[in-house]
């Protein structure tokens, strides 16, 4: 059985992970808006901003998946394993 300290510690880690993702998202948007501005200001005929937008977007997607989907998926797999061992 989990006590208060375990539950509180897990909640703090999850909140910290989510905050880290939101900071990552903010920086992604801010930096990429700046890159779009620079690209369109200096050479609007060659749109290079899409490459860092796309590459970093993959990393941001993976970060979000790990924070918001991964723990639920892991718990589902653990529950399935426990259920399979009871048979």
C-alpha positions as CSV (number, residue, x, y, z in Angstrom):
1,X,0.0,0.0,0.0
2,X,1.3,3.4,-0.9
3,X,1.7,6.0,1.8
4,X,1.3,9.8,1.5
5,X,5.0,10.4,0.8
6,X,5.0,7.9,-2.2
7,X,1.9,9.4,-3.7
8,X,3.0,13.0,-3.1
9,X,6.4,12.2,-4.6
10,X,4.9,10.6,-7.7
11,X,2.5,13.6,-8.1
12,X,5.4,16.0,-7.9
13,X,7.4,14.1,-10.5
14,X,4.5,14.0,-12.9
15,X,3.8,17.7,-12.4
16,X,7.4,18.5,-13.0
17,X,7.4,16.4,-16.2
18,X,4.3,18.1,-17.5
19,X,5.8,21.5,-16.7
20,X,9.0,20.5,-18.6
21,X,6.8,19.7,-21.6
22,X,4.9,23.0,-21.5
23,X,8.3,24.9,-21.3
24,X,9.5,22.8,-24.3
25,X,6.4,23.7,-26.2
26,X,6.7,27.4,-25.4
27,X,10.3,27.5,-26.5
28,X,9.4,25.5,-29.7
29,X,6.7,28.0,-30.6
30,X,8.8,31.1,-29.7
31,X,12.0,30.0,-31.5
32,X,10.2,28.8,-34.6
33,X,8.1,32.0,-34.9
34,X,11.5,33.8,-34.9
35,X,12.9,31.5,-37.5
36,X,9.9,32.0,-39.7
37,X,10.2,35.8,-39.4
38,X,14.0,35.6,-40.2
39,X,13.4,33.4,-43.2
40,X,10.5,35.4,-44.6
41,X,12.4,38.7,-44.0
42,X,15.7,37.6,-45.6
43,X,14.8,35.1,-48.3
44,X,11.1,34.5,-48.8
45,X,11.7,32.5,-52.0
46,X,13.5,29.7,-50.2
47,X,11.5,28.5,-47.2
48,X,14.1,26.7,-45.0
49,X,12.3,27.3,-41.7
50,X,10.1,24.2,-42.3
51,X,13.1,21.9,-41.7
52,X,13.8,22.9,-38.1
53,X,10.1,23.2,-37.5
54,X,9.6,19.6,-38.7
55,X,12.7,18.1,-37.0
56,X,12.1,19.7,-33.7
57,X,8.4,19.0,-34.0
58,X,9.2,15.3,-34.1
59,X,11.1,15.6,-30.8
60,X,8.3,17.7,-29.3
61,X,5.8,15.0,-30.3
62,X,7.9,12.3,-28.8
63,X,8.3,14.3,-25.6
64,X,4.5,14.8,-25.4
65,X,3.8,11.2,-26.1
66,X,6.2,10.1,-23.3
67,X,4.6,12.5,-20.8
68,X,0.9,12.1,-21.6
69,X,0.5,8.7,-23.3
70,X,3.4,6.6,-22.1
71,X,2.4,6.3,-18.4
72,X,-1.1,5.3,-19.2
73,X,0.1,2.8,-21.8
74,X,2.6,1.4,-19.3
75,X,-0.1,1.0,-16.6
76,X,-2.4,-0.8,-19.1
77,X,0.4,-3.2,-19.9
78,X,1.3,-3.8,-16.3
79,X,-2.4,-4.4,-15.5
80,X,-2.6,-6.9,-18.4
81,X,0.4,-8.7,-17.2
82,X,-1.0,-9.0,-13.6
83,X,-4.3,-10.2,-15.0
84,X,-2.5,-12.8,-17.1
85,X,-0.6,-14.1,-14.1
86,X,-3.8,-14.6,-12.1
87,X,-5.1,-17.2,-14.6
